[in-house]
Amino acid sequence: MFSKVLIANRGEIAIRIIRACRELGIRTVAVCSEPDHSALHAQIADETVCIGPAPSKDSYLNMRSILSACELTGAQAIHPGFGFLSENAAFARMCRRCGVAFIGPSPEAIERMGDKAQARETMKAAGVPVIPGSNGVAADLETAYQEAERIGYPVMVKASAGGGGRGIRLVHSRTELKDAFYTASREALSFFGDDRLYIEKFIENPHHVEVQVLADRFGKIVHLGERDCSIQRRNQKVLEESPSPSVLMTPKLREKMGEAAVKAAQAAGYENAGTIEFLLDKNGGFYFMEMNTRIQVEHPVTEMVTGLDIVKEQLRIAAGEPLSFSQKDVKISGHSIECRINAETPAKDFRPCPGQIRSMYVPGGPGVRIDSAMYAGYTIPPYYDSMIAKLIVHAPTRQEAISKMRWALAEFLVEGVDTNIDFQLNLLKDEEFEQGKYDNGFLSRRDLKAMSRSD
């Protein structure tokens, strides 16, 4: 096992990794930007190195500074968390050249799955069902027209190197394609440095269901059940739960999706923790969408229902240890829900709301977990993601988990900045949500301003 690990991230995921390292007896190194010198992750790590000014490109995306911090502190491995450099094959390759373990998959696997068009072809060859789409990238607008006509409208124009809902446009007809193609291309270039696009059939009102996998370097792969991530706003996840409450999710379908996820990881030559994302249509058919080659924001719901610590497993796998359990040892117990708590103003189109937290009170009790880096007096900087906490609950049944989450949200107090706590609480009170009758279009059919009001 490593004796010292550097965490190339910030916020709640950095805290989460530091805690897992402590339990394994590993010393930690935090990196921080200049405005993050007072951030909690910079305060509780064993060592902290400032790596640059506020902009991400000069700090948390500065590969040379992060590897220099590794050299300076003698860290043997880097955990990238999620976001920033977590799915950057060039960074994983630099770590390899510098003799630093990258706690994640190989750069080759990241490239294979990071190129969404290539990932589709890899899955097709492995027999994993994929959404009908273009054969590789649509190199130009004329190719996009041809592919869209062949597939049939409506279609999605998607960034080949994309993720996180960026570089995606829904197109209902030929007349909409030109603007969507060029807009998505510019956005993809801005966010990913890659303007290549591919065309995919739009599946109306699907469920977004993903399967967590773990793979060691000895070829052993297990899946840890599924998470339903269909509650989304502008392709950004808002709430996740495990297992999926969809009436379509039968034991047989759950088994088939798990087997497909393992097959997908095998085809990718995958190692460490990863997530296979599927779309589930109204007839119970499911299709590979993409693979996230990192830890997910929503990993706690899987931890709550399996009793496994996914970050510890990541560390063990990266250190060369084999998985200590097999598929038959994975048991799903009860139900878990996660709400993402953001510093934002839902009534004003969810505008980010940085500022100082004057006071805060977080809920507790059996089956209630808070992943956060916030504290009273902390000033949320305007430079990074608006998520300030994840509230996770676990209970024997879904109805009990919903009840527990409602009370936990009602107890959660943050003063000084606006949050989406009331919005999440109203979402939990929605009758269709309570019945599990939701899909990807759930929030688009709601009055979001009304959902933002407190009772």
C-alpha positions as CSV (number, residue, x, y, z in Angstrom):
1,M,0.0,0.0,0.0
2,F,1.1,3.6,-0.7
3,S,2.5,5.5,2.3
4,K,1.5,9.0,0.8
5,V,-1.1,10.0,-1.7
6,L,-1.7,13.4,-3.3
7,I,-5.3,14.4,-4.0
8,A,-5.5,16.5,-7.2
9,N,-8.9,18.0,-6.4
10,R,-10.8,20.2,-4.0
11,G,-14.1,20.3,-2.1
12,E,-16.1,17.4,-0.7
13,I,-14.4,14.8,-2.9
14,A,-11.0,15.8,-1.6
15,I,-12.3,15.4,1.9
16,R,-13.8,12.0,1.0
17,I,-10.5,10.7,-0.3
18,I,-8.5,12.1,2.7
19,R,-10.8,10.2,5.1
20,A,-10.4,6.9,3.1
21,C,-6.6,7.3,3.1
22,R,-6.6,8.0,6.9
23,E,-8.4,4.7,7.5
24,L,-5.8,2.8,5.5
25,G,-2.9,4.6,7.3
26,I,-1.9,6.6,4.3
27,R,-0.6,10.2,4.7
28,T,-2.2,12.8,2.4
29,V,-1.1,15.8,0.4
30,A,-3.7,18.4,-0.6
31,V,-3.2,20.9,-3.5
32,C,-5.0,24.2,-3.5
33,S,-5.3,27.3,-5.6
34,E,-4.6,30.7,-4.0
35,P,-8.2,31.4,-3.0
36,D,-8.6,27.9,-1.6
37,H,-5.9,28.3,1.1
38,S,-8.7,28.4,3.8
39,A,-10.6,25.5,2.2
40,L,-11.2,22.5,4.5
41,H,-9.3,20.0,2.3
42,A,-6.2,22.3,2.5
43,Q,-6.5,22.4,6.3
44,I,-7.0,18.8,7.2
45,A,-4.5,17.0,4.9
46,D,-1.1,16.1,6.3
47,E,0.6,18.4,3.9
48,T,-0.7,21.2,1.5
49,V,0.9,22.7,-1.6
50,C,-0.4,25.8,-3.3
51,I,-0.3,25.2,-7.1
52,G,-1.4,28.4,-8.6
53,P,-4.0,31.2,-8.9
54,A,-7.8,30.9,-9.0
55,P,-8.5,29.9,-12.6
56,S,-8.6,26.1,-12.9
57,K,-6.3,26.1,-15.9
58,D,-3.6,27.7,-13.7
59,S,-4.1,25.4,-10.7
60,Y,-6.3,22.3,-10.6
61,L,-5.7,21.7,-14.3
62,N,-2.0,22.6,-14.2
63,M,-0.4,19.1,-14.7
64,R,3.2,20.3,-14.2
65,S,2.4,22.0,-10.9
66,I,0.6,19.0,-9.6
67,L,3.4,16.6,-10.5
68,S,5.9,19.1,-9.1
69,A,3.9,18.9,-5.8
70,C,4.2,15.1,-5.9
71,E,8.0,15.4,-6.4
72,L,8.3,18.0,-3.6
73,T,6.3,15.9,-1.0
74,G,7.3,12.4,-2.0
75,A,3.8,11.3,-2.8
76,Q,3.7,7.9,-4.6
77,A,0.3,8.2,-6.1
78,I,-2.3,10.8,-7.3
79,H,-6.0,10.4,-6.8
80,P,-7.8,12.8,-9.2
81,G,-11.3,12.6,-7.7
82,F,-13.9,13.6,-10.3
83,G,-13.8,16.5,-12.7
84,F,-10.6,18.4,-13.4
85,L,-7.9,15.9,-14.5
86,S,-9.8,12.7,-13.6
87,E,-10.5,11.6,-17.2
88,N,-7.4,13.2,-18.8
89,A,-5.4,10.5,-20.6
90,A,-2.4,12.9,-21.1
91,F,-2.2,13.4,-17.3
92,A,-2.4,9.7,-16.6
93,R,0.4,9.1,-19.1
94,M,2.5,11.9,-17.5
95,C,2.0,10.2,-14.1
96,R,3.2,6.9,-15.6
97,R,6.3,8.6,-17.1
98,C,7.1,10.2,-13.7
99,G,6.8,6.9,-11.8
100,V,3.7,8.1,-10.0
101,A,0.7,5.8,-9.6
102,F,-2.5,7.2,-11.1
103,I,-5.5,6.0,-9.0
104,G,-7.7,5.2,-11.9
105,P,-7.6,3.4,-15.2
106,S,-4.8,3.3,-17.7
107,P,-4.4,6.2,-20.2
108,E,-5.2,3.8,-23.0
109,A,-8.6,2.9,-21.3
110,I,-9.4,6.6,-20.7
111,E,-8.7,7.4,-24.4
112,R,-10.7,4.4,-25.5
113,M,-13.8,5.4,-23.5
114,G,-13.2,9.2,-23.6
115,D,-13.7,9.3,-27.3
116,K,-17.5,8.7,-27.3
117,A,-17.6,7.7,-31.0
118,Q,-14.8,5.2,-30.5
119,A,-16.4,3.9,-27.3
120,R,-19.6,3.2,-29.2
121,E,-17.7,1.1,-31.8
122,T,-15.9,-0.8,-29.0
123,M,-19.2,-1.6,-27.3
124,K,-20.8,-2.7,-30.6
125,A,-17.9,-5.1,-31.3
126,A,-18.3,-6.5,-27.7
127,G,-22.0,-7.2,-28.1
128,V,-23.1,-4.5,-25.7
129,P,-26.3,-2.8,-27.0
130,V,-25.8,0.8,-28.2
131,I,-28.1,3.6,-29.2
132,P,-28.4,3.8,-33.0
133,G,-26.1,6.5,-34.3
134,S,-23.4,7.6,-36.7
135,N,-20.5,5.3,-37.6
136,G,-17.8,7.3,-35.9
137,V,-17.7,11.1,-35.9
138,A,-19.6,13.4,-38.3
139,A,-16.7,15.2,-39.8
140,D,-18.7,18.0,-41.3
141,L,-22.2,19.4,-41.6
142,E,-23.0,17.5,-44.8
143,T,-22.1,14.2,-43.1
144,A,-24.3,15.2,-40.2
145,Y,-27.2,15.7,-42.5
146,Q,-26.7,12.3,-44.1
147,E,-26.4,10.5,-40.8
148,A,-29.4,12.2,-39.3
149,E,-31.5,11.3,-42.3
150,R,-30.3,7.7,-42.1
151,I,-31.0,7.4,-38.3
152,G,-34.3,9.4,-38.4
153,Y,-35.2,12.5,-36.4
154,P,-35.2,13.5,-33.6
155,V,-31.4,13.1,-33.0
156,M,-28.8,14.2,-30.6
157,V,-25.7,16.0,-31.7
158,K,-23.1,15.1,-29.1
159,A,-19.4,16.0,-28.4
160,S,-17.2,13.0,-29.1
161,A,-14.9,14.0,-26.2
162,G,-17.8,15.2,-24.1
163,G,-19.4,14.6,-20.7
164,G,-21.3,16.4,-18.0
165,G,-24.0,17.5,-20.4
166,R,-21.7,19.8,-22.4
167,G,-21.6,19.9,-26.2
168,I,-25.1,18.3,-26.6
169,R,-28.0,19.5,-28.7
170,L,-31.4,18.0,-29.4
171,V,-32.5,18.3,-33.1
172,H,-36.0,17.6,-34.2
173,S,-35.7,18.4,-37.9
174,R,-33.2,19.1,-40.7
175,T,-33.8,22.9,-40.4
176,E,-32.5,22.8,-36.8
177,L,-29.4,20.8,-37.5
178,K,-27.1,23.5,-38.8
179,D,-27.3,25.8,-35.8
180,A,-27.2,22.8,-33.4
181,F,-24.1,21.3,-35.1
182,Y,-22.1,24.5,-35.0
183,T,-23.2,25.5,-31.5
184,A,-22.3,22.1,-30.1
185,S,-19.0,22.1,-31.9
186,R,-18.0,25.5,-30.4
187,E,-19.1,24.4,-26.9
188,A,-17.2,21.1,-27.3
189,L,-14.0,23.0,-28.3
190,S,-14.4,25.4,-25.4
191,F,-14.9,22.7,-22.7
192,F,-12.9,19.8,-24.0
193,G,-10.5,21.2,-26.6
194,D,-12.0,18.9,-29.2
195,D,-14.8,20.0,-31.6
196,R,-15.6,16.6,-33.1
197,L,-19.2,15.5,-32.9
198,Y,-21.3,12.4,-33.6
199,I,-25.0,11.8,-34.2
200,E,-27.2,9.6,-32.0
201,K,-30.9,8.7,-32.1
202,F,-32.9,10.6,-29.5
203,I,-34.7,8.2,-27.2
204,E,-37.8,10.0,-25.8
205,N,-38.3,10.0,-22.0
206,P,-35.8,7.3,-21.2
207,H,-34.5,6.4,-17.7
208,H,-30.8,7.2,-17.1
209,V,-29.5,4.1,-15.3
210,E,-25.8,3.5,-14.5
211,V,-23.9,0.5,-13.2
212,Q,-20.9,0.8,-10.9
213,V,-18.0,-1.6,-11.7
214,L,-14.7,-2.4,-10.0
215,A,-11.9,-4.1,-11.9
216,D,-8.5,-5.2,-10.7
217,R,-5.3,-5.7,-12.7
218,F,-5.8,-9.5,-12.7
219,G,-8.8,-9.4,-14.9
220,K,-11.5,-9.7,-12.1
221,I,-14.5,-7.4,-12.7
222,V,-17.6,-7.1,-10.5
223,H,-20.6,-4.8,-10.7
224,L,-22.2,-3.2,-7.6
225,G,-25.8,-2.8,-8.8
226,E,-27.4,0.2,-10.5
227,R,-28.2,3.8,-9.7
228,D,-31.1,5.8,-11.2
229,C,-29.9,9.2,-12.3
230,S,-33.0,10.3,-14.3
231,I,-33.7,13.4,-12.3
232,Q,-31.8,15.9,-14.3
233,R,-31.9,19.6,-15.3
234,R,-30.2,20.6,-18.5
235,N,-28.4,17.2,-18.6
236,Q,-27.0,17.8,-15.1
237,K,-27.9,15.3,-12.4
238,V,-29.9,16.6,-9.4
239,L,-30.8,13.6,-7.4
240,E,-29.7,9.9,-7.6
241,E,-30.9,6.7,-5.9
242,S,-30.1,3.0,-5.7
243,P,-31.6,0.7,-6.6
244,S,-33.6,2.1,-9.5
245,P,-37.3,2.5,-8.6
246,S,-38.4,2.1,-12.3
247,V,-41.3,-0.4,-12.7
248,L,-39.3,-1.6,-15.7
249,M,-36.4,-2.7,-13.5
250,T,-37.1,-6.4,-13.0
251,P,-34.6,-8.8,-11.4
252,K,-34.0,-10.2,-14.9
253,L,-33.3,-6.8,-16.4
254,R,-31.1,-5.9,-13.5
255,E,-29.0,-9.0,-14.1
256,K,-28.7,-8.3,-17.8
257,M,-27.6,-4.8,-17.3
258,G,-25.0,-5.9,-14.7
259,E,-23.7,-8.5,-17.1
260,A,-23.5,-5.9,-19.9
261,A,-21.6,-3.5,-17.7
262,V,-19.0,-6.2,-16.9
263,K,-18.7,-7.0,-20.6
264,A,-18.2,-3.3,-21.3
265,A,-15.4,-3.0,-18.8
266,Q,-13.8,-6.1,-20.2
267,A,-14.0,-4.7,-23.7
268,A,-12.4,-1.4,-22.5
269,G,-9.5,-3.3,-20.8
270,Y,-10.6,-1.5,-17.7
271,E,-8.9,-1.3,-14.2
272,N,-10.1,0.5,-11.1
273,A,-13.6,2.0,-10.4
274,G,-15.8,3.1,-13.4
275,T,-19.4,3.5,-14.3
276,I,-21.3,2.3,-17.4
277,E,-24.2,4.6,-18.2
278,F,-27.2,3.2,-20.0
279,L,-30.5,4.6,-21.3
280,L,-33.5,2.5,-20.5
281,D,-36.5,3.0,-22.9
282,K,-40.2,2.6,-22.2
283,N,-40.2,-1.0,-23.5
284,G,-37.4,-2.2,-21.2
285,G,-34.7,-2.1,-23.8
286,F,-31.4,-0.6,-22.6
287,Y,-28.5,1.0,-24.5
288,F,-24.9,1.9,-23.7
289,M,-24.5,5.6,-23.6
290,E,-20.9,6.2,-22.2
291,M,-18.4,5.1,-19.6
292,N,-17.2,7.4,-16.9
293,T,-13.6,6.4,-16.2
294,R,-13.5,7.8,-12.6
295,I,-15.3,7.9,-9.3
296,Q,-18.8,9.4,-9.7
297,V,-20.4,12.2,-7.6
298,E,-23.2,9.8,-6.8
299,H,-21.0,6.9,-5.6
300,P,-22.2,7.2,-2.0
301,V,-25.6,5.7,-2.8
302,T,-23.9,2.5,-4.0
303,E,-21.7,2.5,-0.9
304,M,-24.8,2.7,1.3
305,V,-26.6,-0.2,-0.2
306,T,-23.6,-2.5,-0.6
307,G,-21.6,-1.6,2.5
308,L,-18.4,-1.2,0.4
309,D,-16.0,1.7,0.5
310,I,-15.4,2.4,-3.2
311,V,-12.5,4.9,-2.6
312,K,-10.7,2.4,-0.5
313,E,-11.2,-0.2,-3.2
314,Q,-9.7,2.3,-5.7
315,L,-6.6,2.7,-3.5
316,R,-6.2,-1.1,-3.1
317,I,-6.5,-1.8,-6.8
318,A,-4.1,1.0,-7.7
319,A,-1.6,-0.5,-5.2
320,G,-1.7,-3.8,-7.0
321,E,-4.0,-5.7,-4.7
322,P,-6.6,-8.1,-6.1
323,L,-10.3,-7.6,-5.4
324,S,-11.0,-9.5,-2.1
325,F,-14.6,-10.4,-3.1
326,S,-16.5,-11.8,-6.0
327,Q,-19.8,-11.1,-7.7
328,K,-21.7,-13.5,-5.4
329,D,-20.5,-11.6,-2.4
330,V,-22.1,-8.3,-3.5
331,K,-25.4,-7.9,-1.7
332,I,-27.8,-5.0,-2.2
333,S,-29.5,-4.0,1.1
334,G,-32.2,-1.4,1.5
335,H,-32.5,1.8,-0.5
336,S,-30.4,5.0,-0.7
337,I,-31.0,8.5,-2.0
338,E,-28.6,11.3,-2.6
339,C,-29.5,15.0,-3.0
340,R,-26.9,17.4,-4.4
341,I,-26.9,20.6,-2.4
342,N,-25.7,23.6,-4.4
343,A,-25.0,27.2,-3.6
344,E,-27.4,28.6,-6.2
345,T,-30.7,30.5,-6.5
346,P,-33.3,28.2,-8.1
347,A,-35.8,31.1,-8.5
348,K,-33.3,32.9,-10.7
349,D,-32.7,30.1,-13.1
350,F,-30.4,28.3,-10.6
351,R,-27.8,31.1,-10.8
352,P,-24.7,30.2,-8.7
353,C,-24.6,32.0,-5.4
354,P,-21.0,32.3,-4.1
355,G,-20.4,34.1,-0.8
356,Q,-19.7,33.6,2.9
357,I,-21.5,30.9,4.9
358,R,-22.5,32.8,8.1
359,S,-23.8,29.7,9.9
360,M,-24.9,26.2,9.1
361,Y,-26.5,23.2,10.7
362,V,-26.3,19.7,9.1
363,P,-28.7,16.9,9.9
364,G,-27.6,13.6,11.4
365,G,-28.9,10.4,12.9
366,P,-28.9,6.7,11.8
367,G,-28.6,6.3,8.0
368,V,-27.8,10.0,7.3
369,R,-24.5,11.0,5.7
370,I,-23.1,14.3,4.7
371,D,-20.3,14.7,2.3
372,S,-19.2,18.3,2.4
373,A,-16.2,20.7,2.8
374,M,-18.3,23.6,4.1
375,Y,-18.1,25.2,7.5
376,A,-19.4,28.4,9.2
377,G,-17.3,31.4,8.1
378,Y,-16.1,29.8,4.9
379,T,-16.3,31.9,1.7
380,I,-17.5,30.0,-1.3
381,P,-15.3,31.2,-4.2
382,P,-17.0,32.1,-7.6
383,Y,-14.5,30.1,-9.7
384,Y,-15.6,26.5,-9.3
385,D,-18.6,24.2,-9.2
386,S,-21.6,25.4,-7.1
387,M,-22.1,22.0,-5.3
388,I,-21.3,22.5,-1.6
389,A,-22.6,19.2,-0.1
390,K,-24.2,15.9,-0.8
391,L,-26.9,14.6,1.5
392,I,-27.3,10.9,1.5
393,V,-29.7,8.7,3.3
394,H,-30.2,4.9,3.7
395,A,-33.3,3.0,4.9
396,P,-34.8,-0.5,4.6
397,T,-37.3,0.6,2.0
398,R,-37.6,3.4,-0.6
399,Q,-40.6,5.0,1.1
400,E,-38.6,5.1,4.4
401,A,-35.6,6.6,2.5
402,I,-37.8,9.3,1.0
403,S,-39.3,10.1,4.5
404,K,-35.8,10.2,6.0
405,M,-34.5,12.5,3.3
406,R,-37.4,14.9,3.7
407,W,-36.7,15.3,7.4
408,A,-33.0,15.6,6.8
409,L,-33.5,18.4,4.2
410,A,-35.9,20.1,6.5
411,E,-33.2,20.2,9.2
412,F,-30.4,21.3,6.9
413,L,-29.7,25.0,7.5
414,V,-27.2,27.2,5.5
415,E,-27.3,30.9,6.1
416,G,-25.4,33.5,4.0
417,V,-25.9,32.0,0.6
418,D,-28.9,30.7,-1.4
419,T,-29.2,27.0,-1.8
420,N,-31.4,24.5,-3.6
421,I,-32.5,22.8,-0.3
422,D,-36.2,23.9,-0.7
423,F,-36.1,22.8,-4.3
424,Q,-34.9,19.3,-3.3
425,L,-37.5,19.1,-0.6
426,N,-40.3,20.0,-2.9
427,L,-39.0,17.4,-5.4
428,L,-39.2,14.7,-2.7
429,K,-42.8,15.7,-2.1
430,D,-43.8,15.3,-5.7
431,E,-46.4,12.5,-6.1
432,E,-45.0,11.0,-9.3
433,F,-41.5,11.0,-7.8
434,E,-42.8,9.3,-4.7
435,Q,-44.3,6.6,-6.9
436,G,-41.1,6.2,-8.9
437,K,-42.9,7.3,-12.0
438,Y,-40.2,9.6,-13.4
439,D,-37.8,9.7,-16.4
440,N,-35.2,12.0,-17.9
441,G,-37.9,14.5,-18.8
442,F,-39.4,14.7,-15.2
443,L,-38.0,18.2,-14.4
444,S,-38.7,19.6,-17.8
445,R,-42.4,19.0,-17.2
446,R,-42.4,20.8,-13.8
447,D,-42.8,24.5,-12.8
448,L,-39.3,24.9,-11.4
449,K,-39.9,28.3,-9.9
450,A,-42.9,26.8,-7.9
451,M,-40.7,24.0,-6.8
452,S,-38.1,26.5,-5.5
453,R,-40.5,28.1,-2.9
454,S,-40.4,27.2,0.8
455,D,-43.7,26.2,2.5
